[in-house]
Amino acid sequence: MTTKLLGSGIALLLSAASADAEASTASAQLKDADGRDVGTVELRETASGAVWLTVTGAGLPPGAHGFHIHETGSCDAASGFKSAGGHLAGEHQHGVLTRGGAHPGDLPNIHVGSGGNLKFEAFIAAGSSRKSWFQDVGLFDDDGSAVVIHADADDYMSQPSGNAGDRIACGVLKQ
């Protein structure tokens, strides 16, 4: 009987560990306004609680671009990706240069090379609670979240979106 209980306990622990591993990653396929795949985004929670963000892309306009997590998991190109809503903000203002900022959707600008290629990595600070960062910020609430690339660079202070311009690519985040 002890062996059965021990085996059941191990199976429950492995099941819980598997569920935690699944809950600790998210990804999105970025598409431009014409529906072309232009990149991928991956978010991985780390043992420290920080989130490791990686972005790769091709066929994007060269230069600096604002890059944000938006509050709604919808990427309707016909609306200029406005269906993604505003930035995932919580109770914070936009921008790392603003008192009361930054909010969870604020990410560093991405820089696309002259050939239109992108490779980017950053870390997002750990959440403020004992929950995972994904849970803490509501990444997968009832309406989900999306990642958006903007036409211009984020100035890290203008409200509500850093004066980053039009939305040129969007991807719905999925677990």
VOGU-3710 file (C-alpha; in Angstrom, 3 decimals, decimal comma):
1> mttkllgsgi> 0,000/0,000/0,000  2,875/2,382/0,816  4,316/1,755/-2,642  0,961/2,606/-4,266  0,656/5,827/-2,252  4,242/6,775/-3,022  3,694/6,030/-6,715  0,481/8,089/-6,711  2,258/10,956/-4,957  5,082/10,931/-7,492
11> alllsaasad> 2,571/10,850/-10,351  0,761/13,876/-8,869  4,029/15,781/-8,462  5,064/14,998/-12,033  1,629/16,036/-13,275  1,855/19,323/-11,358  5,398/19,932/-12,647  4,204/19,273/-16,184  1,316/21,718/-15,747  3,722/24,349/-14,346
21> aeastasaql> 6,061/23,848/-17,310  3,182/24,285/-19,734  1,930/27,393/-17,938  5,383/29,001/-17,973  5,668/29,570/-21,729  3,776/31,591/-24,287  4,317/32,275/-27,964  2,886/34,276/-30,834  3,235/34,236/-34,601  3,587/37,837/-35,813
31> kdadgrdvgt> 1,730/38,769/-38,986  1,810/42,007/-40,939  -1,244/43,840/-42,325  -1,157/41,630/-45,448  -1,302/38,455/-43,359  2,324/37,461/-44,014  4,277/35,753/-41,237  6,970/38,215/-40,197  8,219/36,777/-36,917  7,781/34,849/-33,710
41> velretasga> 7,694/35,870/-30,070  8,422/33,564/-27,139  7,971/34,300/-23,449  9,416/31,895/-20,867  9,174/32,277/-17,129  12,498/31,505/-15,469  13,308/30,003/-12,078  14,040/33,548/-10,806  10,514/34,684/-11,706  11,726/36,922/-14,542
51> vwltvtgagl> 10,372/36,328/-18,044  12,810/35,665/-20,891  11,533/37,289/-24,076  12,900/36,340/-27,507  11,767/37,770/-30,838  12,877/36,813/-34,333  11,608/38,241/-37,572  12,146/38,861/-41,268  10,560/41,153/-43,834  10,079/44,025/-41,387
61> ppgahgfhih> 10,846/47,698/-42,104  14,369/48,642/-40,965  14,795/50,878/-37,940  13,626/51,195/-34,354  10,075/50,127/-33,515  7,945/50,214/-30,402  7,096/46,742/-29,180  4,371/46,125/-26,604  2,083/43,562/-25,050  -1,527/44,600/-25,651
71> etgscdaasg> -4,529/43,810/-23,462  -6,648/41,799/-25,917  -5,755/38,631/-27,820  -7,067/39,795/-31,194  -5,134/40,831/-34,314  -7,632/42,060/-36,909  -5,550/43,554/-39,740  -8,577/45,374/-41,210  -8,721/47,519/-38,043  -4,999/48,270/-38,190
81> fksagghlag> -4,635/45,781/-35,322  -6,629/48,114/-33,040  -8,585/45,007/-32,005  -5,600/44,245/-29,721  -6,739/47,138/-27,494  -4,386/49,272/-25,449  -1,215/48,221/-23,704  -1,393/45,675/-20,922  -1,185/48,387/-18,258  -2,633/47,359/-14,921
91> ehqhgvltrg> -2,450/50,373/-12,588  0,676/51,867/-14,170  1,423/54,694/-16,581  3,238/54,087/-19,861  7,004/54,328/-20,073  10,108/53,687/-18,021  10,849/57,442/-18,079  7,491/58,299/-16,492  6,732/58,507/-12,784  4,260/55,707/-12,146
101> gahpgdlpni> 5,546/53,684/-15,120  6,327/51,293/-16,568  3,392/48,991/-17,064  3,600/45,246/-17,860  3,059/45,840/-21,583  6,048/48,164/-21,888  8,929/46,463/-23,638  12,181/47,862/-25,047  12,245/49,094/-28,634  13,258/46,509/-31,188
111> hvgsggnlkf> 15,794/47,341/-33,899  15,390/45,830/-37,350  18,494/45,677/-39,550  18,756/47,055/-43,086  17,847/43,629/-44,511  14,573/43,542/-42,563  15,780/40,887/-40,116  15,252/40,963/-36,375  16,696/39,046/-33,447  15,939/40,401/-29,984
121> eafiaagssr> 16,194/39,219/-26,380  15,206/40,890/-23,108  14,175/40,023/-19,575  10,978/41,257/-17,969  11,288/41,726/-14,193  9,571/39,252/-11,909  6,018/39,957/-10,808  5,122/41,563/-7,505  3,216/38,624/-6,080  3,842/34,956/-5,488
131> kswfqdvglf> 1,894/34,123/-8,641  3,651/33,568/-11,926  4,259/36,737/-13,965  1,710/35,507/-16,541  -0,933/35,255/-13,796  0,199/38,431/-12,031  -0,382/40,623/-15,109  -3,406/38,733/-16,479  -1,682/37,631/-19,680  -4,212/34,861/-20,256
141> dddgsavvih> -7,357/36,396/-18,797  -10,713/35,878/-20,536  -9,798/37,902/-23,639  -6,096/36,997/-23,818  -3,239/39,267/-24,928  -1,318/40,122/-28,078  2,123/41,461/-28,983  2,347/44,389/-31,380  5,165/45,992/-33,374  4,643/49,700/-34,079
151> adaddymsqp> 5,868/51,765/-37,040  7,996/54,122/-34,938  10,199/53,935/-31,854  8,641/54,251/-28,400  9,815/57,437/-26,628  9,262/55,667/-23,267  7,127/58,474/-21,824  4,279/59,801/-24,012  0,836/58,606/-22,920  -0,708/56,224/-23,618
161> sgnagdriac> 1,660/54,406/-25,991  4,990/56,192/-26,294  4,126/57,969/-29,561  5,088/54,743/-31,350  2,776/55,217/-34,333  0,725/52,740/-36,321  0,610/49,048/-35,549  2,436/47,182/-38,317  2,513/43,593/-37,023  0,559/41,659/-34,434
171> gvlkq> 0,459/38,193/-32,869  -1,941/36,603/-30,381  -0,136/35,051/-27,412  -0,908/31,378/-26,786  0,165/28,994/-24,051
//
